[in-house]
Amino acid sequence: MNNLQEGQIRIRVSTLLEVVGKAVLEVEGVKSNFEHLLRQTKVFINGEGQSVHEKIPLEGKGITVTIALKLAESSSFIAVAREVQKRVWETVRRELGLSLDKVNIEVNEIEWF
């Protein structure tokens, strides 16, 4: 089959959200649960919010993910936020082949003991 033609590979926003959620939960100090992350994380392409049913081409540009976190009181908020950014960028690139433009972090809750 030497006559293969190139096609497009697209990733559903809901799939991107699942991969992001998995990466976030690997960071120590994050107290969000998976369902909360799926509901609170938003995906934007060139500033336009995307529904979970939209599909993003792998070569898509201008992709921003905004993640709302619940953190442990004892954690260093800045250090946890930076680690989340790093893990999300690396995981999305490695597992989905998507290159994100930005990973925004919002600390929305703190779990007080």
Biopython code that builds the backbone (N, CA, C, O; Angstrom):
import numpy as np
from Bio.PDB.StructureBuilder import StructureBuilder

atoms = [
    (1, "MET", "N", (0.834, -1.187, 0.000)),
    (1, "MET", "CA", (0.000, 0.000, 0.000)),
    (1, "MET", "C", (0.874, 1.244, 0.000)),
    (1, "MET", "O", (0.972, 1.928, 1.019)),
    (2, "ASN", "N", (1.482, 1.535, -1.073)),
    (2, "ASN", "CA", (2.343, 2.694, -1.198)),
    (2, "ASN", "C", (1.583, 3.976, -1.496)),
    (2, "ASN", "O", (2.173, 5.057, -1.475)),
    (3, "ASN", "N", (0.295, 3.882, -1.770)),
    (3, "ASN", "CA", (-0.492, 5.046, -2.157)),
    (3, "ASN", "C", (-1.296, 5.622, -0.990)),
    (3, "ASN", "O", (-2.373, 6.180, -1.202)),
    (4, "LEU", "N", (-0.799, 5.496, 0.211)),
    (4, "LEU", "CA", (-1.512, 6.048, 1.367)),
    (4, "LEU", "C", (-1.540, 7.566, 1.279)),
    (4, "LEU", "O", (-0.532, 8.207, 0.980)),
    (5, "GLN", "N", (-2.685, 8.114, 1.539)),
    (5, "GLN", "CA", (-2.820, 9.569, 1.544)),
    (5, "GLN", "C", (-2.893, 10.034, 2.983)),
    (5, "GLN", "O", (-3.407, 9.340, 3.860)),
    (6, "GLU", "N", (-2.372, 11.215, 3.201)),
    (6, "GLU", "CA", (-2.432, 11.769, 4.540)),
    (6, "GLU", "C", (-3.862, 12.151, 4.872)),
    (6, "GLU", "O", (-4.633, 12.552, 4.000)),
    (7, "GLY", "N", (-4.191, 12.026, 6.094)),
    (7, "GLY", "CA", (-5.493, 12.441, 6.600)),
    (7, "GLY", "C", (-5.273, 13.267, 7.842)),
    (7, "GLY", "O", (-4.136, 13.580, 8.197)),
    (8, "GLN", "N", (-6.330, 13.612, 8.489)),
    (8, "GLN", "CA", (-6.246, 14.444, 9.679)),
    (8, "GLN", "C", (-6.541, 13.601, 10.913)),
    (8, "GLN", "O", (-7.429, 12.749, 10.893)),
    (9, "ILE", "N", (-5.805, 13.839, 11.968)),
    (9, "ILE", "CA", (-6.071, 13.210, 13.259)),
    (9, "ILE", "C", (-6.600, 14.301, 14.177)),
    (9, "ILE", "O", (-5.987, 15.358, 14.327)),
    (10, "ARG", "N", (-7.747, 14.028, 14.788)),
    (10, "ARG", "CA", (-8.348, 14.999, 15.702)),
    (10, "ARG", "C", (-8.595, 14.342, 17.054)),
    (10, "ARG", "O", (-8.844, 13.141, 17.150)),
    (11, "ILE", "N", (-8.519, 15.154, 18.075)),
    (11, "ILE", "CA", (-8.737, 14.703, 19.449)),
    (11, "ILE", "C", (-9.976, 15.406, 19.989)),
    (11, "ILE", "O", (-10.105, 16.624, 19.867)),
    (12, "ARG", "N", (-10.872, 14.652, 20.576)),
    (12, "ARG", "CA", (-12.067, 15.241, 21.181)),
    (12, "ARG", "C", (-11.663, 16.007, 22.440)),
    (12, "ARG", "O", (-10.783, 15.564, 23.178)),
    (13, "VAL", "N", (-12.294, 17.141, 22.687)),
    (13, "VAL", "CA", (-11.991, 17.954, 23.869)),
    (13, "VAL", "C", (-12.158, 17.130, 25.140)),
    (13, "VAL", "O", (-11.356, 17.267, 26.064)),
    (14, "SER", "N", (-13.174, 16.283, 25.209)),
    (14, "SER", "CA", (-13.374, 15.460, 26.405)),
    (14, "SER", "C", (-12.178, 14.532, 26.647)),
    (14, "SER", "O", (-11.831, 14.266, 27.797)),
    (15, "THR", "N", (-11.554, 14.045, 25.592)),
    (15, "THR", "CA", (-10.355, 13.202, 25.723)),
    (15, "THR", "C", (-9.188, 14.026, 26.250)),
    (15, "THR", "O", (-8.448, 13.572, 27.123)),
    (16, "LEU", "N", (-9.024, 15.222, 25.729)),
    (16, "LEU", "CA", (-7.988, 16.124, 26.230)),
    (16, "LEU", "C", (-8.198, 16.392, 27.718)),
    (16, "LEU", "O", (-7.240, 16.381, 28.490)),
    (17, "LEU", "N", (-9.438, 16.632, 28.123)),
    (17, "LEU", "CA", (-9.735, 16.899, 29.533)),
    (17, "LEU", "C", (-9.376, 15.707, 30.419)),
    (17, "LEU", "O", (-8.874, 15.891, 31.527)),
    (18, "GLU", "N", (-9.626, 14.501, 29.945)),
    (18, "GLU", "CA", (-9.284, 13.309, 30.724)),
    (18, "GLU", "C", (-7.776, 13.187, 30.906)),
    (18, "GLU", "O", (-7.308, 12.868, 31.999)),
    (19, "VAL", "N", (-7.018, 13.436, 29.852)),
    (19, "VAL", "CA", (-5.557, 13.364, 29.932)),
    (19, "VAL", "C", (-5.026, 14.447, 30.866)),
    (19, "VAL", "O", (-4.119, 14.196, 31.660)),
    (20, "VAL", "N", (-5.593, 15.655, 30.773)),
    (20, "VAL", "CA", (-5.202, 16.743, 31.668)),
    (20, "VAL", "C", (-5.501, 16.359, 33.116)),
    (20, "VAL", "O", (-4.651, 16.526, 33.992)),
    (21, "GLY", "N", (-6.700, 15.847, 33.368)),
    (21, "GLY", "CA", (-7.077, 15.449, 34.732)),
    (21, "GLY", "C", (-6.146, 14.414, 35.309)),
    (21, "GLY", "O", (-5.756, 14.503, 36.473)),
    (22, "LYS", "N", (-5.784, 13.431, 34.505)),
    (22, "LYS", "CA", (-4.852, 12.394, 34.958)),
    (22, "LYS", "C", (-3.507, 13.002, 35.346)),
    (22, "LYS", "O", (-2.938, 12.655, 36.381)),
    (23, "ALA", "N", (-3.005, 13.906, 34.517)),
    (23, "ALA", "CA", (-1.709, 14.543, 34.794)),
    (23, "ALA", "C", (-1.771, 15.384, 36.059)),
    (23, "ALA", "O", (-0.838, 15.365, 36.862)),
    (24, "VAL", "N", (-2.853, 16.116, 36.243)),
    (24, "VAL", "CA", (-3.002, 16.988, 37.415)),
    (24, "VAL", "C", (-3.010, 16.167, 38.697)),
    (24, "VAL", "O", (-2.366, 16.542, 39.678)),
    (25, "LEU", "N", (-3.725, 15.062, 38.698)),
    (25, "LEU", "CA", (-3.856, 14.257, 39.916)),
    (25, "LEU", "C", (-2.554, 13.586, 40.337)),
    (25, "LEU", "O", (-2.454, 13.093, 41.461)),
    (26, "GLU", "N", (-1.561, 13.558, 39.460)),
    (26, "GLU", "CA", (-0.256, 12.988, 39.803)),
    (26, "GLU", "C", (0.599, 13.948, 40.626)),
    (26, "GLU", "O", (1.644, 13.555, 41.145)),
    (27, "VAL", "N", (0.167, 15.198, 40.750)),
    (27, "VAL", "CA", (0.965, 16.210, 41.448)),
    (27, "VAL", "C", (0.587, 16.240, 42.928)),
    (27, "VAL", "O", (-0.581, 16.395, 43.285)),
    (28, "GLU", "N", (1.596, 16.089, 43.774)),
    (28, "GLU", "CA", (1.373, 16.136, 45.213)),
    (28, "GLU", "C", (0.919, 17.539, 45.623)),
    (28, "GLU", "O", (1.479, 18.539, 45.174)),
    (29, "GLY", "N", (-0.095, 17.596, 46.475)),
    (29, "GLY", "CA", (-0.646, 18.873, 46.927)),
    (29, "GLY", "C", (-1.969, 19.212, 46.271)),
    (29, "GLY", "O", (-2.685, 20.095, 46.743)),
    (30, "VAL", "N", (-2.307, 18.516, 45.179)),
    (30, "VAL", "CA", (-3.599, 18.719, 44.513)),
    (30, "VAL", "C", (-4.646, 17.881, 45.236)),
    (30, "VAL", "O", (-4.456, 16.682, 45.437)),
    (31, "LYS", "N", (-5.755, 18.514, 45.627)),
    (31, "LYS", "CA", (-6.833, 17.827, 46.330)),
    (31, "LYS", "C", (-8.101, 17.723, 45.489)),
    (31, "LYS", "O", (-9.108, 17.186, 45.952)),
    (32, "SER", "N", (-8.064, 18.226, 44.268)),
    (32, "SER", "CA", (-9.209, 18.107, 43.365)),
    (32, "SER", "C", (-9.450, 16.638, 43.070)),
    (32, "SER", "O", (-8.512, 15.841, 43.075)),
    (33, "ASN", "N", (-10.706, 16.273, 42.811)),
    (33, "ASN", "CA", (-10.964, 14.915, 42.345)),
    (33, "ASN", "C", (-11.160, 14.941, 40.835)),
    (33, "ASN", "O", (-11.332, 16.006, 40.242)),
    (34, "PHE", "N", (-11.134, 13.781, 40.226)),
    (34, "PHE", "CA", (-11.153, 13.676, 38.762)),
    (34, "PHE", "C", (-12.401, 14.315, 38.167)),
    (34, "PHE", "O", (-12.305, 15.063, 37.194)),
    (35, "GLU", "N", (-13.569, 14.032, 38.735)),
    (35, "GLU", "CA", (-14.820, 14.593, 38.206)),
    (35, "GLU", "C", (-14.830, 16.117, 38.298)),
    (35, "GLU", "O", (-15.292, 16.795, 37.380)),
    (36, "HIS", "N", (-14.325, 16.650, 39.395)),
    (36, "HIS", "CA", (-14.242, 18.107, 39.560)),
    (36, "HIS", "C", (-13.350, 18.702, 38.473)),
    (36, "HIS", "O", (-13.689, 19.723, 37.874)),
    (37, "LEU", "N", (-12.221, 18.069, 38.224)),
    (37, "LEU", "CA", (-11.311, 18.557, 37.188)),
    (37, "LEU", "C", (-11.962, 18.535, 35.809)),
    (37, "LEU", "O", (-11.814, 19.480, 35.035)),
    (38, "LEU", "N", (-12.686, 17.454, 35.500)),
    (38, "LEU", "CA", (-13.352, 17.369, 34.199)),
    (38, "LEU", "C", (-14.370, 18.497, 34.019)),
    (38, "LEU", "O", (-14.495, 19.060, 32.932)),
    (39, "ARG", "N", (-15.088, 18.818, 35.082)),
    (39, "ARG", "CA", (-16.111, 19.881, 34.996)),
    (39, "ARG", "C", (-15.511, 21.277, 34.980)),
    (39, "ARG", "O", (-16.033, 22.165, 34.307)),
    (40, "GLN", "N", (-14.419, 21.483, 35.713)),
    (40, "GLN", "CA", (-13.886, 22.829, 35.908)),
    (40, "GLN", "C", (-12.788, 23.225, 34.916)),
    (40, "GLN", "O", (-12.496, 24.413, 34.780)),
    (41, "THR", "N", (-12.183, 22.274, 34.229)),
    (41, "THR", "CA", (-11.128, 22.595, 33.273)),
    (41, "THR", "C", (-11.760, 23.035, 31.960)),
    (41, "THR", "O", (-12.700, 22.415, 31.464)),
    (42, "LYS", "N", (-11.227, 24.111, 31.414)),
    (42, "LYS", "CA", (-11.766, 24.684, 30.174)),
    (42, "LYS", "C", (-10.701, 24.674, 29.090)),
    (42, "LYS", "O", (-9.513, 24.847, 29.364)),
    (43, "VAL", "N", (-11.142, 24.469, 27.859)),
    (43, "VAL", "CA", (-10.248, 24.460, 26.701)),
    (43, "VAL", "C", (-10.672, 25.596, 25.776)),
    (43, "VAL", "O", (-11.852, 25.764, 25.471)),
    (44, "PHE", "N", (-9.682, 26.370, 25.337)),
    (44, "PHE", "CA", (-9.915, 27.490, 24.432)),
    (44, "PHE", "C", (-9.009, 27.333, 23.217)),
    (44, "PHE", "O", (-7.862, 26.903, 23.335)),
    (45, "ILE", "N", (-9.531, 27.683, 22.062)),
    (45, "ILE", "CA", (-8.718, 27.759, 20.856)),
    (45, "ILE", "C", (-8.824, 29.181, 20.347)),
    (45, "ILE", "O", (-9.900, 29.658, 19.987)),
    (46, "ASN", "N", (-7.671, 29.852, 20.326)),
    (46, "ASN", "CA", (-7.614, 31.268, 19.941)),
    (46, "ASN", "C", (-8.624, 32.102, 20.723)),
    (46, "ASN", "O", (-9.278, 32.987, 20.172)),
    (47, "GLY", "N", (-8.742, 31.799, 22.032)),
    (47, "GLY", "CA", (-9.602, 32.565, 22.921)),
    (47, "GLY", "C", (-11.059, 32.146, 22.928)),
    (47, "GLY", "O", (-11.837, 32.682, 23.717)),
    (48, "GLU", "N", (-11.454, 31.223, 22.090)),
    (48, "GLU", "CA", (-12.849, 30.788, 22.010)),
    (48, "GLU", "C", (-13.039, 29.481, 22.772)),
    (48, "GLU", "O", (-12.374, 28.486, 22.485)),
    (49, "GLY", "N", (-13.955, 29.489, 23.749)),
    (49, "GLY", "CA", (-14.223, 28.298, 24.543)),
    (49, "GLY", "C", (-14.744, 27.156, 23.690)),
    (49, "GLY", "O", (-15.514, 27.367, 22.753)),
    (50, "GLN", "N", (-14.318, 25.945, 24.021)),
    (50, "GLN", "CA", (-14.698, 24.754, 23.269)),
    (50, "GLN", "C", (-15.591, 23.858, 24.119)),
    (50, "GLN", "O", (-15.362, 23.709, 25.319)),
    (51, "SER", "N", (-16.600, 23.267, 23.504)),
    (51, "SER", "CA", (-17.445, 22.305, 24.215)),
    (51, "SER", "C", (-16.717, 20.966, 24.259)),
    (51, "SER", "O", (-15.780, 20.735, 23.495)),
    (52, "VAL", "N", (-17.152, 20.091, 25.153)),
    (52, "VAL", "CA", (-16.498, 18.791, 25.311)),
    (52, "VAL", "C", (-16.658, 17.921, 24.072)),
    (52, "VAL", "O", (-15.920, 16.950, 23.906)),
    (53, "HIS", "N", (-17.609, 18.250, 23.197)),
    (53, "HIS", "CA", (-17.861, 17.443, 22.004)),
    (53, "HIS", "C", (-17.057, 17.893, 20.790)),
    (53, "HIS", "O", (-17.011, 17.193, 19.778)),
    (54, "GLU", "N", (-16.423, 19.058, 20.890)),
    (54, "GLU", "CA", (-15.615, 19.569, 19.768)),
    (54, "GLU", "C", (-14.398, 18.676, 19.565)),
    (54, "GLU", "O", (-13.967, 17.967, 20.475)),
    (55, "LYS", "N", (-13.854, 18.725, 18.354)),
    (55, "LYS", "CA", (-12.649, 17.966, 18.050)),
    (55, "LYS", "C", (-11.542, 18.929, 17.629)),
    (55, "LYS", "O", (-11.773, 19.886, 16.890)),
    (56, "ILE", "N", (-10.333, 18.651, 18.120)),
    (56, "ILE", "CA", (-9.175, 19.508, 17.876)),
    (56, "ILE", "C", (-8.191, 18.759, 16.978)),
    (56, "ILE", "O", (-7.803, 17.637, 17.302)),
    (57, "PRO", "N", (-7.780, 19.357, 15.856)),
    (57, "PRO", "CA", (-6.766, 18.697, 15.027)),
    (57, "PRO", "C", (-5.410, 18.704, 15.743)),
    (57, "PRO", "O", (-5.077, 19.660, 16.443)),
    (58, "LEU", "N", (-4.635, 17.633, 15.562)),
    (58, "LEU", "CA", (-3.328, 17.536, 16.216)),
    (58, "LEU", "C", (-2.419, 18.714, 15.889)),
    (58, "LEU", "O", (-1.601, 19.120, 16.715)),
    (59, "GLU", "N", (-2.561, 19.253, 14.707)),
    (59, "GLU", "CA", (-1.718, 20.383, 14.320)),
    (59, "GLU", "C", (-2.360, 21.719, 14.718)),
    (59, "GLU", "O", (-1.932, 22.781, 14.266)),
    (60, "GLY", "N", (-3.390, 21.650, 15.569)),
    (60, "GLY", "CA", (-4.085, 22.859, 16.009)),
    (60, "GLY", "C", (-3.152, 23.829, 16.726)),
    (60, "GLY", "O", (-2.245, 23.412, 17.446)),
    (61, "LYS", "N", (-3.376, 25.094, 16.531)),
    (61, "LYS", "CA", (-2.584, 26.160, 17.165)),
    (61, "LYS", "C", (-3.493, 26.979, 18.081)),
    (61, "LYS", "O", (-4.715, 26.974, 17.929)),
    (62, "GLY", "N", (-2.888, 27.671, 19.017)),
    (62, "GLY", "CA", (-3.645, 28.563, 19.884)),
    (62, "GLY", "C", (-4.461, 27.858, 20.943)),
    (62, "GLY", "O", (-5.475, 28.388, 21.397)),
    (63, "ILE", "N", (-4.030, 26.646, 21.355)),
    (63, "ILE", "CA", (-4.790, 25.862, 22.336)),
    (63, "ILE", "C", (-4.347, 26.243, 23.750)),
    (63, "ILE", "O", (-3.170, 26.153, 24.099)),
    (64, "THR", "N", (-5.321, 26.668, 24.548)),
    (64, "THR", "CA", (-5.084, 27.028, 25.946)),
    (64, "THR", "C", (-5.970, 26.160, 26.828)),
    (64, "THR", "O", (-7.142, 25.938, 26.522)),
    (65, "VAL", "N", (-5.400, 25.672, 27.924)),
    (65, "VAL", "CA", (-6.155, 24.914, 28.911)),
    (65, "VAL", "C", (-6.125, 25.720, 30.207)),
    (65, "VAL", "O", (-5.062, 26.145, 30.658)),
    (66, "THR", "N", (-7.300, 25.926, 30.801)),
    (66, "THR", "CA", (-7.394, 26.615, 32.082)),
    (66, "THR", "C", (-7.917, 25.620, 33.110)),
    (66, "THR", "O", (-9.002, 25.058, 32.959)),
    (67, "ILE", "N", (-7.120, 25.413, 34.161)),
    (67, "ILE", "CA", (-7.404, 24.386, 35.159)),
    (67, "ILE", "C", (-7.686, 25.040, 36.503)),
    (67, "ILE", "O", (-6.873, 25.813, 37.010)),
    (68, "ALA", "N", (-8.851, 24.723, 37.078)),
    (68, "ALA", "CA", (-9.223, 25.205, 38.405)),
    (68, "ALA", "C", (-8.875, 24.122, 39.422)),
    (68, "ALA", "O", (-9.359, 22.993, 39.332)),
    (69, "LEU", "N", (-8.031, 24.477, 40.389)),
    (69, "LEU", "CA", (-7.526, 23.492, 41.348)),
    (69, "LEU", "C", (-8.044, 23.701, 42.754)),
    (69, "LEU", "O", (-8.362, 24.813, 43.174)),
    (70, "LYS", "N", (-8.116, 22.593, 43.462)),
    (70, "LYS", "CA", (-8.293, 22.593, 44.909)),
    (70, "LYS", "C", (-6.980, 22.065, 45.467)),
    (70, "LYS", "O", (-6.550, 20.967, 45.113)),
    (71, "LEU", "N", (-6.339, 22.843, 46.339)),
    (71, "LEU", "CA", (-5.026, 22.470, 46.861)),
    (71, "LEU", "C", (-5.079, 22.203, 48.354)),
    (71, "LEU", "O", (-5.970, 22.672, 49.062)),
    (72, "ALA", "N", (-4.097, 21.436, 48.814)),
    (72, "ALA", "CA", (-3.944, 21.168, 50.240)),
    (72, "ALA", "C", (-3.386, 22.401, 50.926)),
    (72, "ALA", "O", (-2.542, 23.105, 50.373)),
    (73, "GLU", "N", (-3.861, 22.654, 52.126)),
    (73, "GLU", "CA", (-3.404, 23.805, 52.915)),
    (73, "GLU", "C", (-1.893, 23.793, 53.097)),
    (73, "GLU", "O", (-1.256, 24.846, 53.085)),
    (74, "SER", "N", (-1.326, 22.622, 53.265)),
    (74, "SER", "CA", (0.096, 22.503, 53.574)),
    (74, "SER", "C", (1.000, 22.627, 52.352)),
    (74, "SER", "O", (2.223, 22.617, 52.490)),
    (75, "SER", "N", (0.425, 22.742, 51.166)),
    (75, "SER", "CA", (1.255, 22.791, 49.968)),
    (75, "SER", "C", (1.711, 24.214, 49.649)),
    (75, "SER", "O", (1.087, 25.192, 50.061)),
    (76, "SER", "N", (2.804, 24.304, 48.913)),
    (76, "SER", "CA", (3.267, 25.585, 48.383)),
    (76, "SER", "C", (2.485, 25.830, 47.097)),
    (76, "SER", "O", (2.728, 25.173, 46.084)),
    (77, "PHE", "N", (1.559, 26.761, 47.134)),
    (77, "PHE", "CA", (0.640, 26.968, 46.013)),
    (77, "PHE", "C", (1.370, 27.238, 44.706)),
    (77, "PHE", "O", (1.004, 26.686, 43.668)),
    (78, "ILE", "N", (2.394, 28.077, 44.741)),
    (78, "ILE", "CA", (3.143, 28.412, 43.526)),
    (78, "ILE", "C", (3.861, 27.174, 42.990)),
    (78, "ILE", "O", (3.826, 26.906, 41.789)),
    (79, "ALA", "N", (4.504, 26.429, 43.869)),
    (79, "ALA", "CA", (5.243, 25.236, 43.437)),
    (79, "ALA", "C", (4.293, 24.195, 42.841)),
    (79, "ALA", "O", (4.610, 23.580, 41.823)),
    (80, "VAL", "N", (3.143, 23.995, 43.462)),
    (80, "VAL", "CA", (2.171, 23.023, 42.955)),
    (80, "VAL", "C", (1.642, 23.482, 41.597)),
    (80, "VAL", "O", (1.537, 22.679, 40.670)),
    (81, "ALA", "N", (1.310, 24.765, 41.474)),
    (81, "ALA", "CA", (0.794, 25.290, 40.205)),
    (81, "ALA", "C", (1.812, 25.115, 39.081)),
    (81, "ALA", "O", (1.452, 24.721, 37.972)),
    (82, "ARG", "N", (3.057, 25.401, 39.359)),
    (82, "ARG", "CA", (4.105, 25.240, 38.327)),
    (82, "ARG", "C", (4.297, 23.776, 37.942)),
    (82, "ARG", "O", (4.491, 23.452, 36.770)),
    (83, "GLU", "N", (4.242, 22.900, 38.935)),
    (83, "GLU", "CA", (4.388, 21.474, 38.647)),
    (83, "GLU", "C", (3.201, 20.972, 37.827)),
    (83, "GLU", "O", (3.379, 20.154, 36.924)),
    (84, "VAL", "N", (1.999, 21.447, 38.128)),
    (84, "VAL", "CA", (0.824, 21.072, 37.335)),
    (84, "VAL", "C", (1.012, 21.526, 35.891)),
    (84, "VAL", "O", (0.768, 20.755, 34.963)),
    (85, "GLN", "N", (1.440, 22.767, 35.696)),
    (85, "GLN", "CA", (1.672, 23.269, 34.336)),
    (85, "GLN", "C", (2.648, 22.368, 33.585)),
    (85, "GLN", "O", (2.387, 21.956, 32.455)),
    (86, "LYS", "N", (3.762, 22.071, 34.222)),
    (86, "LYS", "CA", (4.801, 21.251, 33.598)),
    (86, "LYS", "C", (4.270, 19.867, 33.234)),
    (86, "LYS", "O", (4.475, 19.396, 32.115)),
    (87, "ARG", "N", (3.593, 19.220, 34.170)),
    (87, "ARG", "CA", (3.088, 17.867, 33.926)),
    (87, "ARG", "C", (2.036, 17.843, 32.823)),
    (87, "ARG", "O", (2.016, 16.933, 31.995)),
    (88, "VAL", "N", (1.158, 18.856, 32.817)),
    (88, "VAL", "CA", (0.114, 18.906, 31.794)),
    (88, "VAL", "C", (0.746, 19.079, 30.418)),
    (88, "VAL", "O", (0.402, 18.349, 29.489)),
    (89, "TRP", "N", (1.670, 20.039, 30.269)),
    (89, "TRP", "CA", (2.343, 20.241, 28.983)),
    (89, "TRP", "C", (2.991, 18.943, 28.502)),
    (89, "TRP", "O", (2.782, 18.518, 27.365)),
    (90, "GLU", "N", (3.777, 18.321, 29.377)),
    (90, "GLU", "CA", (4.511, 17.110, 28.998)),
    (90, "GLU", "C", (3.580, 15.950, 28.661)),
    (90, "GLU", "O", (3.787, 15.261, 27.662)),
    (91, "THR", "N", (2.566, 15.730, 29.477)),
    (91, "THR", "CA", (1.659, 14.600, 29.294)),
    (91, "THR", "C", (0.819, 14.749, 28.031)),
    (91, "THR", "O", (0.655, 13.791, 27.276)),
    (92, "VAL", "N", (0.286, 15.947, 27.799)),
    (92, "VAL", "CA", (-0.535, 16.172, 26.605)),
    (92, "VAL", "C", (0.310, 15.997, 25.348)),
    (92, "VAL", "O", (-0.155, 15.426, 24.362)),
    (93, "ARG", "N", (1.528, 16.476, 25.377)),
    (93, "ARG", "CA", (2.426, 16.332, 24.219)),
    (93, "ARG", "C", (2.768, 14.867, 23.972)),
    (93, "ARG", "O", (2.721, 14.389, 22.839)),
    (94, "ARG", "N", (3.112, 14.162, 25.051)),
    (94, "ARG", "CA", (3.534, 12.769, 24.936)),
    (94, "ARG", "C", (2.366, 11.847, 24.549)),
    (94, "ARG", "O", (2.519, 11.004, 23.665)),
    (95, "GLU", "N", (1.214, 11.996, 25.195)),
    (95, "GLU", "CA", (0.113, 11.058, 24.993)),
    (95, "GLU", "C", (-0.795, 11.401, 23.819)),
    (95, "GLU", "O", (-1.358, 10.504, 23.190)),
    (96, "LEU", "N", (-0.945, 12.691, 23.518)),
    (96, "LEU", "CA", (-1.872, 13.085, 22.457)),
    (96, "LEU", "C", (-1.190, 13.723, 21.250)),
    (96, "LEU", "O", (-1.788, 13.841, 20.181)),
    (97, "GLY", "N", (0.056, 14.129, 21.427)),
    (97, "GLY", "CA", (0.744, 14.787, 20.323)),
    (97, "GLY", "C", (0.322, 16.229, 20.107)),
    (97, "GLY", "O", (0.679, 16.838, 19.098)),
    (98, "LEU", "N", (-0.433, 16.779, 21.043)),
    (98, "LEU", "CA", (-0.873, 18.179, 20.955)),
    (98, "LEU", "C", (0.153, 19.089, 21.590)),
    (98, "LEU", "O", (0.741, 18.753, 22.618)),
    (99, "SER", "N", (0.368, 20.230, 20.986)),
    (99, "SER", "CA", (1.247, 21.240, 21.548)),
    (99, "SER", "C", (0.377, 22.385, 22.081)),
    (99, "SER", "O", (-0.235, 23.119, 21.306)),
    (100, "LEU", "N", (0.331, 22.526, 23.392)),
    (100, "LEU", "CA", (-0.474, 23.581, 24.010)),
    (100, "LEU", "C", (0.267, 24.908, 23.967)),
    (100, "LEU", "O", (1.488, 24.945, 24.119)),
    (101, "ASP", "N", (-0.466, 25.996, 23.762)),
    (101, "ASP", "CA", (0.132, 27.328, 23.828)),
    (101, "ASP", "C", (0.281, 27.781, 25.275)),
    (101, "ASP", "O", (1.313, 28.331, 25.659)),
    (102, "LYS", "N", (-0.768, 27.543, 26.082)),
    (102, "LYS", "CA", (-0.751, 27.979, 27.476)),
    (102, "LYS", "C", (-1.460, 26.959, 28.354)),
    (102, "LYS", "O", (-2.388, 26.272, 27.926)),
    (103, "VAL", "N", (-0.991, 26.881, 29.599)),
    (103, "VAL", "CA", (-1.686, 26.145, 30.642)),
    (103, "VAL", "C", (-1.873, 27.130, 31.789)),
    (103, "VAL", "O", (-0.929, 27.451, 32.511)),
    (104, "ASN", "N", (-3.100, 27.600, 31.942)),
    (104, "ASN", "CA", (-3.426, 28.553, 33.006)),
    (104, "ASN", "C", (-3.911, 27.799, 34.233)),
    (104, "ASN", "O", (-4.675, 26.839, 34.125)),
    (105, "ILE", "N", (-3.462, 28.240, 35.397)),
    (105, "ILE", "CA", (-3.852, 27.612, 36.654)),
    (105, "ILE", "C", (-4.609, 28.624, 37.499)),
    (105, "ILE", "O", (-4.165, 29.759, 37.673)),
    (106, "GLU", "N", (-5.752, 28.205, 38.022)),
    (106, "GLU", "CA", (-6.528, 29.013, 38.961)),
    (106, "GLU", "C", (-6.674, 28.217, 40.248)),
    (106, "GLU", "O", (-7.211, 27.109, 40.236)),
    (107, "VAL", "N", (-6.203, 28.770, 41.352)),
    (107, "VAL", "CA", (-6.397, 28.121, 42.649)),
    (107, "VAL", "C", (-7.750, 28.587, 43.163)),
    (107, "VAL", "O", (-7.889, 29.716, 43.633)),
    (108, "ASN", "N", (-8.745, 27.716, 43.072)),
    (108, "ASN", "CA", (-10.115, 28.089, 43.428)),
    (108, "ASN", "C", (-10.505, 27.669, 44.837)),
    (108, "ASN", "O", (-11.404, 28.261, 45.434)),
    (109, "GLU", "N", (-9.840, 26.658, 45.372)),
    (109, "GLU", "CA", (-10.192, 26.164, 46.703)),
    (109, "GLU", "C", (-8.929, 25.689, 47.423)),
    (109, "GLU", "O", (-7.943, 25.281, 46.809)),
    (110, "ILE", "N", (-9.006, 25.761, 48.743)),
    (110, "ILE", "CA", (-7.960, 25.204, 49.598)),
    (110, "ILE", "C", (-8.643, 24.265, 50.579)),
    (110, "ILE", "O", (-9.647, 24.615, 51.200)),
    (111, "GLU", "N", (-8.092, 23.084, 50.707)),
    (111, "GLU", "CA", (-8.647, 22.133, 51.657)),
    (111, "GLU", "C", (-8.009, 22.381, 53.017)),
    (111, "GLU", "O", (-6.847, 22.040, 53.239)),
    (112, "TRP", "N", (-8.764, 22.969, 53.909)),
    (112, "TRP", "CA", (-8.277, 23.284, 55.244)),
    (112, "TRP", "C", (-8.505, 22.074, 56.148)),
    (112, "TRP", "O", (-9.568, 21.454, 56.125)),
    (113, "PHE", "N", (-7.509, 21.759, 56.925)),
    (113, "PHE", "CA", (-7.604, 20.597, 57.811)),
    (113, "PHE", "C", (-8.258, 20.935, 59.100)),
    (113, "PHE", "O", (-8.416, 20.066, 59.958)),
]
sb = StructureBuilder()
sb.init_structure("model")
sb.init_model(0)
sb.init_chain("A")
sb.init_seg("    ")
for serial, (resi, resn, name, xyz) in enumerate(atoms, 1):
    if name == "N":
        sb.init_residue(resn, " ", resi, " ")
    sb.init_atom(name, np.array(xyz, "f"), 0.0, 1.0, " ", f" {name:<3s}", serial, name[0])
structure = sb.get_structure()
